């Protein structure tokens, strides 16, 4: 008979999935976007990504030391935050600003709340919001991908050319169309292909739609994310943009333009689906995703900023606990009335 | 209540642990160990514990009633062997710690009893009046053998306040490793159909379903054949249900077959349903037709660490040590010996724990099977929502568990901690390795102690 028996509570078997594996899946899902970033922005891509990861992980180590808690960097969540932050930054952002942003995103976005699982706001978006508020000019100076021999978008609105290398992104151009009440109808097939393959100016990782979709589909297939939040974000943004475009197609660009430009897809698949800051229930996820899509479009069309994903995500993060309360599931036997 | 018995019936939530039934599914029921000593617990059922009817030194015969209670919700206990009462003392119990038991020393340590059932060709369940059949069920000490241990005579008794319309017989056996119910459906099919016919007569139910998970096609065929072959078993509908854990929970089975929900905090008779396990039903047949009390049951001894896994017909009161010894002993690298299955079973340390009427399986697991869950750290909850997806009672396990962890019992009540059936699905799927089911169980015990429903 065996001598040492373990006594612990049921269940005695586990499925073997771990937080680290979920985070590793997200990292793998981001690899196509990182590869596309390297292709279009050359050396700036690894500089930003590696700096972000290193700064995030170092900050988390340091904060764990301060809190006298065991080192939590091995759950890879700091790596994911670093990559997402890097992919949402302008490619030419100076390295010192990148470091500051990463440290802020981990320290104030996550560790101050109590570490993984306790934060209210998406840490990468917190870092980016801090950078936007503090270094506004640096954060709105865009770079054209090095593969463009001549500037495609500027063919539509020549007055946009500031310089051969730094020029407006598609979203800045659409914001101009809204303001001028003219110019939106020119968006056509060539521009759509450019947006989908990534030959447009923008943040590091959000330009190539195909890469993001490949990563997103990988996550869906692996079961790391459920389809509800991405579907809700994309559908609500599409509907909002379609309503605007139908009302005035000279002023508002087609919905497909909005879907393929800016950080909407990156946000739908990788940023909004962050489990810590999104609701628990399926109905909650639909409402959350719809809120992000609608707010993004509201800011893009009627707000002052050309891009709205970051603020939309942060705003909906703040409402997530309320959404969870609203959609508290009713137990299968109904509310208990019998004792 | 229109039900499509050919459809893939199921319930919301649930998960799919690996079945691991191949170790014992093809092992026929064998006679268990010849025991020198049995320890019959006085409380093997929900309800009032029995008081002993015999004293130390008394001689007892096999089948003799040795403990009974006057309480309404109770069931007597019987001796499985001829022998002498050695003592009335405490024996280990998986949940209660230590509990009084009547220990009987067998006069013939080599005798075993073989399962048998004699049915006359002119069997007619109408020849038994409901009252006399109910009396026999009570007198035989039959309780819910699927694990619940509720006295069956109380469950079957027709009650004008909660009239019973549907009888569901539970042959699902959703837990991994366990095959005892599967084997008795294959080998004792006629006993089961006779028992169902008797239960139907006693309870007055008009419709009868036999729920079997669809990973047991042989059992479905065997039961269909037996229903056709047995007189008095007309109208019993064999309902295959989708294989998913915990389909065998009675609330989940009612939802799958009838698409009805048992109210929270309530019991199935409140919606006119009675649920019985197949082993209980077989015991009803033996008690009413052959007059035999519940003294033996089929137990699956399984797990990769046991030398001769199989399904054994053992006397109730056999110590687990004797049973595992009879099966060739447990390997050196055994980490856990579990009363029950790996999802809801209770790991024990004291192998003198006796088999009770509700023990369906002993699962012996090796170190490498449990180390993945044990050695990994508990990391913080990332709100992934997987526990909500799999909860068969549609609760929010992470909120309840964290409320209990932080002593916020009002929050735990607001998230319906009492509705939890402790199935373990939430802990099973949690990526952060949090012992959700463990915290919730602890919370329920605290509440029970606060409300004096459990001794402190």
Contacts between the chains, C-beta under 8 A, distances in Angstrom:
chain1	res1	chain2	res2	distance
A	1	B	321	6.8
A	1	B	324	7.4
A	1	B	325	7.6
A	1	B	329	6.6
A	1	B	330	6.4
A	1	B	351	6.7
A	2	B	305	8.0
A	2	B	330	5.3
A	2	B	331	7.4
A	2	B	332	6.5
A	2	B	333	7.9
A	2	B	334	4.0
A	2	B	337	7.9
A	5	B	334	7.0
A	5	B	335	7.2
A	5	B	336	6.4
A	5	B	337	5.9
A	5	B	347	7.3
A	5	B	348	7.5
A	5	B	349	5.0
A	6	B	335	5.0
A	6	B	336	5.3
A	6	B	347	6.6
A	6	B	370	6.6
A	6	B	374	6.7
A	7	B	336	7.7
A	7	B	347	4.7
A	7	B	348	6.9
A	7	B	349	5.0
A	8	B	336	7.9
A	8	B	347	6.2
A	8	B	374	6.4
A	9	B	347	7.9
A	9	B	435	6.1
A	9	B	437	7.0
A	9	B	438	3.9
A	9	B	441	6.6
A	10	B	338	7.9
A	10	B	340	8.0
A	10	B	342	7.7
A	10	B	343	6.4
A	10	B	344	5.4
A	10	B	345	6.0
A	10	B	346	6.6
A	10	B	347	7.6
A	10	B	422	7.7
A	10	B	424	5.2
A	10	B	427	7.8
A	10	B	437	6.5
A	10	B	438	7.7
A	11	B	17	8.0
A	11	B	342	6.2
A	11	B	343	4.5
A	11	B	344	7.1
A	11	B	373	7.8
A	11	B	424	3.6
A	11	B	427	5.3
A	11	B	428	5.1
A	11	B	437	6.5
A	12	B	336	5.8
A	12	B	338	6.0
A	12	B	342	4.5
A	12	B	343	7.7
A	12	B	345	7.0
A	12	B	347	6.5
A	12	B	363	7.9
A	12	B	365	6.2
A	12	B	370	5.8
A	12	B	373	6.9
A	13	B	17	6.3
A	13	B	176	7.5
A	13	B	342	4.7
A	13	B	343	7.2
A	13	B	365	7.9
A	13	B	369	6.8
A	13	B	370	7.4
A	13	B	373	6.5
A	13	B	428	7.0
A	14	B	372	5.9
A	14	B	373	3.9
A	14	B	376	7.9
A	14	B	427	7.3
A	14	B	428	6.1
A	14	B	430	7.9
A	14	B	433	6.8
A	15	B	15	7.8
A	15	B	17	7.7
A	15	B	428	5.7
A	15	B	429	5.5
A	16	B	372	5.9
A	17	B	429	7.2
A	17	B	431	4.8
A	18	B	376	7.0
A	18	B	379	7.8
A	18	B	431	5.3
A	18	B	432	7.6
A	18	B	433	6.8
A	19	B	379	5.3
A	19	B	382	5.8
A	19	B	431	5.0
A	19	B	432	5.3
A	21	B	431	7.2
A	22	B	382	7.5
A	22	B	384	7.1
A	22	B	431	5.7
A	72	B	379	7.7
A	75	B	379	5.9
A	115	B	380	6.3
A	116	B	379	7.4
A	116	B	380	5.1
A	116	B	382	6.5
A	117	B	380	3.6
A	117	B	381	5.0
A	117	B	382	5.2
A	117	B	383	6.7
A	117	B	432	7.8
A	118	B	380	7.0
A	275	B	382	4.9
A	275	B	383	5.1
A	275	B	384	4.3
A	275	B	385	7.0
A	276	B	382	5.3
A	276	B	383	5.3
A	277	B	383	7.9
A	278	B	383	7.4
A	279	B	385	7.9
A	280	B	383	5.9
A	280	B	385	4.4
A	280	B	388	5.6
A	280	B	396	6.6
A	280	B	398	7.5
A	281	B	385	7.0
A	281	B	388	6.3
A	328	B	396	6.9
A	328	B	415	7.5
A	329	B	388	6.8
A	329	B	394	4.9
A	329	B	395	7.0
A	329	B	396	6.4
A	330	B	394	6.7
A	331	B	264	5.3
A	331	B	393	5.4
A	331	B	394	5.3
A	331	B	395	5.6
A	331	B	416	4.8
A	331	B	419	4.4
A	332	B	11	8.0
A	332	B	12	7.3
A	332	B	251	6.8
A	332	B	255	7.0
A	332	B	261	5.6
A	332	B	264	7.8
A	332	B	392	7.2
A	332	B	393	5.0
A	332	B	394	4.7
A	332	B	419	7.7
A	333	B	251	7.0
A	333	B	261	5.5
A	333	B	262	5.5
A	333	B	263	4.9
A	333	B	264	3.5
A	333	B	265	7.2
A	333	B	266	6.8
A	333	B	393	7.4
A	333	B	419	6.4
A	334	B	261	6.7
A	334	B	263	5.7
A	334	B	264	5.6
A	335	B	264	6.7
A	335	B	416	7.9
A	336	B	263	7.9
A	336	B	264	3.9
A	336	B	265	4.7
A	336	B	416	6.3
A	336	B	418	6.4
A	336	B	419	6.5
A	337	B	263	7.1
A	337	B	264	7.5
A	337	B	265	7.5
A	338	B	263	5.9
A	338	B	264	7.2
A	338	B	265	4.3
A	338	B	266	5.0
A	338	B	270	8.0
A	339	B	265	6.0
